[in-house]
C-alpha cells in the first residue's frame, strides 16, 4: 500500500458536478487538491439530469425564492463560461384550463424574469397557439394560449468533465475508478485509503480537510470509518427520462403541466431526437442499479400525449435513462415537494473538518462550491478567492463570446475542409476552441485514424482517453458524447474491442489527472 508523502490541503470524495466544481474552485484559490471517484466522472446523478441550467419555475410554488433567484443568476454566468456546452432555450408553457390559472403562471413568470438579474436571455412573451408555429404539434383546439420563457440547455456530463479538466490544468490530482474504502483522522489530518477498481492496487493520501460529495452515496461514505454521526439525512428520489425520435421541427421546448401537479419537459435533443422527463418518486435500493420502470415510461408517454397531437407510446422510445437525486430529507410528504436546495453538514472531530453535501442541482453547483469553501475557509491555507473567479474564468474550450459557436463551426470547416457540417458542429459544441487541439495537424479524414461510426474517430477517442479520463466505450458514447444514440450495439462493441487492444494499461496521464 502506497502512502503519498505530501499532505493535500483538501481531499474530495465524489466526481460529480459538486465534487468537481469544488476541486476547480479550491485549486484556483491556491490549495493543493485531490479528488477520487469510484467510477467515471459524472457517472452517477450528474449525467442523468434533464440537461437544463434553469431557475426552476415550479420551485416558486414551494416558496424556494432564494434557490430560484440564485439559480436564475447562475444561468447567464454558466452560459458565459461554457457557451459551447450551454445554450439558450425557449420554453412554451401552454395554459391548461382547470390546472394552474393563467394569472398565477403570469405572476410566476414575471418573478422569473425579474428576480434573477436576466441580461442576455429574452423575456417572457404571450403566445397565441392558434397562430404561432409552436401550437402546431399540440392537440388542435384544446390549447389556445401559452407563455414562452427562457432557460438554458446544458450537456451535463461534459460540464462535470470540464470542471475536472480545469482543476487538473491548475494542479489538482483527479483519480477516477478509485474507490475510497476507509477514512480516518488523527492529529488534525485525514487519511483516505483507496482501491483502484480496475487493477485492485491500494493506496492512501492525506489531507487537512475532507469533502464528502458522494451524492447518493453520501451516507455510505460517512460509514467508512469517519466516526461521524450525521444529523442530516439523504432522500433518494428517482428521476427517469425517455428519448424518442424528433417530434416536431421548431427549436422550442415545452413545459407541460399534469393533473397530478407535476410538470414534464419536452426538449429538442441531439438534433434528431426529443427528450421527455422527468419523474419524481422515492427510491429505495442501490443507486447504481436504478432503471426507468415500465410504469414511469408509460407515465411520461401519457403526460406528453395529453398535449401532443401525435400520441407518444412506449414503442416510440429509443432510449431511457434514470438517475437518483440525493436530496436533503426535509420531511416533505411527496418526492416532488422535497427541496432541491443544498445543505451542508460540517463536522470538526479532532480538529479535522469533514464537510458533507446533501442535495443541490446542476444549475447551482458553482455557488455551492463557493459556499462550501467559505465554510472550510478557517481550515484551509489558501481560502481567499478572487471574488467569484469561477464565474469569470471560462471552462476549457469556452474562451469565446456566447454568440461565437456558429463562427467556430465555420472556422473548423475552413481549417479542416474534410469535416462534414455535422461533424464540425458536434466538435464545436462538445469541445469549443479545444476542438482545434483535438484535430491538430490533420489534413484529411484519413489522418483522424479509424472511423467508428457517427463521426467518431480514433483521434477523438485518444484525445478523450488522454485528456478527459475516458476508459471505456460507455464513457465515450454516453457521457463524453451521446453518440450511443446513433451507433449500433456492434459499433459500440467494436470500439470497446479497439480500446482493449490499443491500451495495455491506463495512461500515467490519466492517473495523475492529465496535463493538457
N, C-alpha and C positions, 0 to 999 in steps of 0.2 A: 504494500500500500504506500503510495507516494504522498508525502506531506509537503505542500508548497512552502518555501521559506518566507515569502513575503506575506504580510497581513494586509488584506484589502480593507479599504475604508468601508465598503458596502458590498454585501452579497445579496443576490436576489434569486429566489426560487420561483420559477414560472416564466415561460417565454411567450405569454400572450401579450395583448396590447398594453396592459397596465405594467407588467414587468419590464417590457422593452422600452416603454415610454419613460419609466423611472430610470432605467440604465442610461438612456440617452441624456436625460436632464442632469443626472448625478455626475457623469463623466465630464459633461460640459461645464460643470461648476468646479472642476479640478480634482474630483475624487477618483481614487482607484476603484474600479467596479468589476465584479464577477457576476455572471448570470448563468444559471443552469436550467435546462428544460428537459424533461424526461422523454419527450417525443420530438416532433418537429416544431419549429416556431409556428404559432397560430394554429396548432393542430386541434386545440380544444374549442372553447366558446368563440374565440376571436375570429375564426374563419367561417362561422355558421350564423352570421348575423343577417339582417335584411339588407345589408350593404348601403346603409344610409348614414350620412352625417346630418342630423336633424335635431330640431329643438324638442321634438316630442309633443306635438299638438295635443294629443289626448291626455298628457300628464297634467294639463291645466285643470282638467276635471277633478283631479285629486289634490289640487292646490299646491302642486310641486313648483311654485313660482321661481324659487331660487335655481332649481335644477334646470328648468326650461330656459330661464334667462342666460344662465351660464352656457348651456348647450347652443343657444341661438348665437351668442357672441363667438363661440368656437367655430361655427360653420365657416365663416369667411376667413378666420385665421388659418384653419387647416387647409382650406382651398388655396390660400396664398402660398403655403409652404409645400404643397404637393399637388399642383394643378394637373399633373399627368395622370394621377390615380383618383382625383376628386374632381367632379364637375357638377355644375348646377343642374337641377332637375325640377321641372314644374309638375305640381300635383293637382289633380282635379278631384274635388270633393263634391259629389252630387248631393243635393238636398233630397232626403228620403222622408216623405210625409209620414208622420207617426213616430219617427225617431227623434233625434235632437232637432229642436226648432231652428229655423233659419236665423233668427236674431241671435241665438246662442252661438251658432257657427260663426256668424259675422263678428260677434264680440270676441270670440276666441282668436280669430284670425287678425283682428285689429291689435290685440295684445301681442300676437305672434310677430306682427310687422314692426311693432314699436318698442318692445321692451328689451330687444337684444342687439341694438346697435347695427342694424342692417344698413349697409352702404352700397354694395355692388349688386346684390340679388334683387330682382324685380319684386314689386309689391303685389299684394293680392288683387285680383280682379274678379268681377262677377261674370258668369258665362251663361249665355242662352244656349242650352243643349240642343234646341230645335234647329239652330242655325250654325253653330260652331262645329268644326270637324271633330272635336273631342266628344261630341254627342253621338257620332255615327256608330261606334262599337256598342253603344248601350241599347237596351230594350226600347223600341220605339214607343213614344207617347207615355212611358212610365215616369221618366225623369225629365223635367223641363228646365231646371236651373241648377247651377253649381257655382262653386268658388274655386279659383285657381290660385295656388300659392307656391312659394319657393322653398326648397330644401336642396340637399346635395346628395349625389351618389358617390360611393367610395368602394374601391377594391380593398376590402377589409384585411385579407391576409397579406397583401403587399404593403399595406400601411404598417403592419407589425414588423415585417421583414426589413423595411426601410428604416424604421426606428432602430432596429438591431444593427443594421449596416452602418448607420451614422454613429451609433455608440461605439462600434468596433473601430471605425475610422478614427475616432477620437481616443482610442486606447483601451476600451473595455474588453474584457475577455468573455466571449459568448460561447457556451458549450451546449450543443444540442445532443439529443439521445443520451443524456446524462441525468440519472435519477438521484435525487438526494435521499439517502437511506437513513440518515441519522443526523440530528442536530443537537449539539451540546454547547454550553457556555461555561467558561471558568476564567477567572482573573480578567474580567472585562472583555473577553474575546469569544466569539462564536467559532466553533469548529463544525464544518459541514462535511460529512462523509458521503461519498457518491459512488455510483457504479455506472460504467459505460454500458448502455443496454445493447450495443452491437458487439462489443468484444468481451464484456464481463470484467474488464480492468477496473480496479478500485483506486480511488484517490481521495484526497482531503484538501480543503482550503480553509483558511482562517480569515475572519473579518470582524471589524469592530461593531458593525451594525448589520442587521439581517432584515430583509423584507420578504414576507410570505405573500407572494402573488400567485398562489396556486389555483385561483379560480374555483371551479367545482371541487377541487381537492384541498381547499384551504384548511379545513379541519383535519384532513388526513396528514398534512404537513406538520401541523401542531402536535399530532400524535406520535411523531417520530423522535420523541425524546426531549422536546423543548422544555418540559416541566412547567408549561403554562396552562392554566385552566381558563379557557376562553369564555368570556361572558357573552359575546355576540354569537349568533347562530346563523348559519347559511341556509337559505331556502332555495332548493334546486327547482327551477322552472324550465320545462321543456318547450322549445320553440321550433316548429317544423316548417319547412318551405317546400314548394313544388315548382318545377320548371317545365314549361310547355313550349311548343313551337310558337313563334311570334303570332300574337292575337290581333294586332292592328298595325297600321302603317305610320301613324304620327309618333312624335317623340315624347309625349307627356306620360306621366304615371297617374294612377288613380288611387284614391284612398276611399274605401267602401266601408260604410257603417253596417253592422249586423244587428239583427233584432235582439241578440243576447248582450248587447252593449259593447262588444269587442269591435275592433276595426281590422281590416286587412289591406295590404298594399298590393297593387298590380303594377309591375315595373318593367319597362323595356330592358332587356338583358342580353349582353354579349351579341348585339346586333340582330341575331336571328331567333331570339327566344324571348319569353316573358316569364318573369319571376313572380310568384304569388306566395304571400306569407304575412303574418306568421300566426301560429297558435300559441296559446298560453295555458299550460297545465302543469300541475305539480308533478315532480319526477322523483321516484324512489328506486334507486338502483345504481349500477356502475355508470358514471357519466361517459366513459369511453365506449359504452355499448348502446348508446341512445340511437334510435332509428325512428323515422316518421312512421306512424301506425296507419293502418288502413282507415281507421276512424278519422284521424287527422287529415289524411289525403281527401277523404270524402267531404269533410267539413270545409276545407279550402275550396274544393271544386264547387260545392253548393253555395258558398258565400260569394264567389265570383259570378256564378251563374244567376244570382239574384239580380245582377245588374247588366251583365253582358248579353247581347242579342244571340250570340252563338254560345250555347252552354259549354262549360268545361267539364270533362268527365275524367275519371281515373285512367281511362285508356289513353288520354292525351298526354299523360305525364311522361316526360323523357328522363327526368332525374328528380330525386328528392334529397334533401339534407336536413339534418336535425342537430340542434345543439342544446346544451344545458346552461342556462344562465345562473350564475351563483349570486343570487340576490340576498341582500340583508333581510333577515326574517323580522319584519316589523309587526307580525301578528295579523296582517291583513287576511280577511276570510277567503278571498279569491286570489288566484295567481295573478290575474290581470291587474289587480289593485296593489300588488306588492311594490314597494318603492324601487325605482331604478337608480336612486341616489347612491352614492358610495359612502361607506362607513369605515373608519379606521379603528383598530384596537392596538394600542401601544403598550407593550409590557417591558419593564426595565429590570427584570430579575437579575440580581447580581451586578447591576450597572450596565448590562449589555442590552441595548434596545432591540426588540423584535416588533416590527410593525406588520400586522396582518390586515389584508384588504378584503372587504366584503362589498359585493355589488359593483356598480359603475356601468358605464356604457361606452361604446366606441367613441362617440362624439366628445365626451368629456375626459378622455384618457390623459390629455396633455395637462389639463388643470389638476386632475387627480395626482399626476406626478409632481407637479409643483407643490401641491399641498402636502403630499407625503414627505417631500424633502424639507418642507418647513417644519413638520413635526419632528423630523430627525435632526434638524439643524444643531441642537445642543450637543449632539454626539458625533458629528462629522467634522473633520478637519477643515474641509472646504465647503462651507454651507452657503456662502454668499453668492448669489447668482446675479449675472447681468439681468436686469429686470425683464422677465418674460422672454428670455433669449430663444427658447424652443419655438415660440410663435413667430419669430423673425428670421431664423436661420432655416433655409429650405432643406427638406429631406432630399436624400440622394436622387438626382435626376430632376428635381423640382426647381432648379435655378433658372426660372423663366417667368414671364408675366402669365397671369391666368388666362390670357387670350391667345397665348403663343403656341398652343398644342397643334393647331392646324398648320401653322407655319413650320413647325418641326417636322410634321409628316411630309410636307413638300421638300424640306431640306434633305430628309433621308432619301427621298426618291431621286433627287438631283445628285446627291453624293453616291448613291448606290442604285443606279438605274435598273438593275436586275430585280429589285424588290417590287412585288405587286403592291397596289394601293392597299389591299387588305393587310399584307404583311407589314408594310411601313406603319400603317395606322395602329396595328396591335403593338408593335415595338415602341412606338412613341407613347402610347397610353400606359404601357407597363413600365418602361424604363426611363421615360423622359429624355433628358440630354445624355444620359448614360447609354442610350441605345447606340450612340456613335462609338463609345468604348467597346460595347459588345461586338459590333460589326467590324471594328478595326480596319485593317487594310484590305478587306475583301474586295475583289474586282469582279467576281462573278458568283452565281449561285453555287457553283462547284466549290468555291473557296469556303463556303459555310459548312462543308462536310456533309455527312449523311443526313438525308431528309427523313424525318419520322412521320410526316403527315401533318396536315393543318398548319403549315408554315413553321413548324418546329424543326430546328436544325441542330446538328451536332455542336456547332459553335455556341448556340444559346444554352444548350444543356451543360456544356463545360463551364460557361460563364456562371450559370446558376449554382453549379456544384462548388466552384471556386470562390464565388463572391457572396452567395446567398444561402449557404448551408443546406442546399438540396442534396438528398442522399438517395431517394427512391423515385420511381416514376410517379407515384402518387403525390409526392411533394411537388413535382414539376407540373403535372397536368391538372391537379385540383387545388393547389394553394398558390404556387408562383404564377399560375395561369389557370384558366378554366377550359383549357383545350380538351379536357376529358369529355366535354360535350360534343366535340367534333371527331375525336379519334375513336376508332373501333377498339374493342377489347383486345384483338390480336395486335393492333398497333401499339397499344399501351404495354402489352406483354413483351413485344419486341424491344421497346425502349428499356424496360427493366432488364432484359437479357443483355442489351448493349452496355448498360451501366455496370452490371455484374462482371462482364468480360473485360471492360476497359478500366475499371477502378479496382485495383487489388486491395487497397486499404484506404481508409478515409484520409483525405489530404491533410497534411500538417496545417495548412492554411485554415482548413475548416475547424480543426481542433482549437487553434489559437484565436479564432474569431475572424481570421482572414483580413488582410490589409489590401484595400483596393487602391 
